[in-house]
């Protein structure tokens, strides 16, 4: 029986949990943007109406949706791959795409001068960069 207090088992569990968390985070957000496209788009149109990004909401919305669904799918498949094969490559890619998405969201929030919204993204970004480290091949 493996030592349940070993650093190797703790590392394995952390890889599973961080990839599962990112899968839930990005799939829920991305799927919501697809299912309630009109509502999300109207919110963003209003949110960015007085910012320099006002004319780019449509393309930004598409890019963010693609990034979120991609990050969530990669993280979810990667989580399963960690469980069944202990290969973290796909989950690593999900974390990287997720961090890129969060950086894009952070940029948009800052340009729109929604500093509270931008600050709310920081814990997710910290998790994503920690996930990149945890899921990297050492």
C-alpha positions in Angstrom: 0.0 0.0 0.0 1.4 3.4 -0.9 2.2 5.9 1.8 -0.8 8.2 1.9 1.4 11.0 3.4 4.0 10.9 0.7 5.0 14.0 -1.3 4.4 12.1 -4.5 0.8 11.2 -3.6 0.2 14.8 -2.4 1.6 16.1 -5.7 -0.7 13.7 -7.7 -3.7 14.8 -5.7 -2.9 18.5 -6.2 -2.6 17.9 -10.0 -6.0 16.2 -10.1 -7.7 18.9 -7.9 -6.2 21.9 -9.8 -7.1 20.5 -13.2 -10.6 19.7 -12.0 -11.1 23.2 -10.6 -10.0 24.8 -13.8 -12.2 22.5 -15.8 -15.2 23.5 -13.8 -14.3 27.2 -13.8 -13.8 27.5 -17.6 -16.4 25.1 -18.8 -19.1 26.7 -16.7 -18.2 30.2 -17.9 -17.7 29.2 -21.5 -20.8 27.1 -21.8 -22.8 30.0 -20.1 -21.5 32.3 -22.8 -22.8 29.9 -25.5 -26.1 29.1 -23.9 -26.9 32.7 -22.9 -25.0 34.4 -25.7 -27.5 37.3 -26.1 -27.5 38.1 -22.4 -23.8 37.9 -22.0 -23.2 40.0 -25.1 -25.7 42.7 -24.0 -23.9 42.9 -20.6 -20.5 43.2 -22.3 -21.8 45.8 -24.8 -23.0 47.9 -21.8 -19.9 47.2 -19.7 -17.5 48.4 -22.5 -19.7 51.2 -23.9 -17.6 54.0 -22.6 -14.2 52.3 -23.1 -11.7 52.3 -26.0 -12.8 48.6 -26.5 -16.4 49.5 -27.3 -16.1 48.6 -31.0 -14.4 45.3 -30.4 -16.9 43.6 -28.1 -18.0 41.1 -30.7 -14.6 39.7 -31.6 -13.5 39.9 -27.9 -16.5 37.9 -26.9 -15.8 35.2 -29.5 -12.1 34.9 -28.5 -12.9 34.8 -24.8 -15.6 32.1 -25.3 -13.2 30.0 -27.4 -10.4 30.3 -24.8 -12.7 29.5 -21.9 -14.2 26.4 -23.6 -10.8 25.3 -24.7 -9.2 25.8 -21.3 -12.1 23.9 -19.7 -12.1 21.0 -22.1 -8.3 20.6 -21.9 -8.3 20.8 -18.1 -11.2 18.3 -17.9 -9.6 15.8 -20.3 -6.3 16.5 -18.6 -7.7 15.7 -15.2 -9.0 12.3 -16.5 -5.6 11.6 -18.1 -3.8 12.4 -14.8 -6.2 10.0 -13.0 -5.8 7.2 -15.6 -2.3 7.6 -17.0 -0.6 10.1 -14.7 0.2 12.2 -17.8 -0.4 15.9 -17.0 0.5 17.3 -20.5 -3.1 18.1 -21.6 -4.0 19.5 -18.2 -0.9 21.7 -18.4 -2.0 23.0 -21.7 -5.4 23.8 -20.2 -3.8 25.8 -17.4 -1.7 27.7 -19.9 -4.8 28.5 -22.1 -6.7 29.4 -18.9 -4.0 31.8 -17.8 -4.0 33.5 -21.2 -7.7 33.9 -21.0 -7.6 35.4 -17.5 -4.9 37.8 -18.7 -7.2 38.9 -21.6 -10.1 39.3 -19.2 -7.9 41.3 -16.7 -6.8 43.6 -19.6 -10.5 44.2 -20.5 -11.5 44.9 -17.0 -8.7 47.4 -16.4 -9.3 49.2 -19.7 -13.0 49.4 -18.8 -11.9 50.8 -15.4 -13.7 48.0 -13.6 -11.0 47.7 -10.9 -13.2 45.6 -8.6 -13.9 43.2 -11.5 -10.2 43.1 -12.4 -9.2 42.4 -8.7 -11.7 39.5 -8.6 -9.7 37.8 -11.4 -6.5 37.8 -9.4 -7.1 34.6 -7.3 -8.1 32.7 -10.4 -4.9 33.9 -12.2 -2.8 32.9 -9.2 -4.4 29.4 -9.3 -3.8 29.1 -13.0 -0.1 30.0 -12.7 0.3 27.6 -9.8 -1.4 25.0 -11.9 1.1 25.6 -14.7 3.9 24.9 -12.2 2.2 21.9 -10.7 1.4 20.3 -14.0 4.7 21.0 -15.7 7.0 18.0 -16.3 9.7 18.1 -13.7 
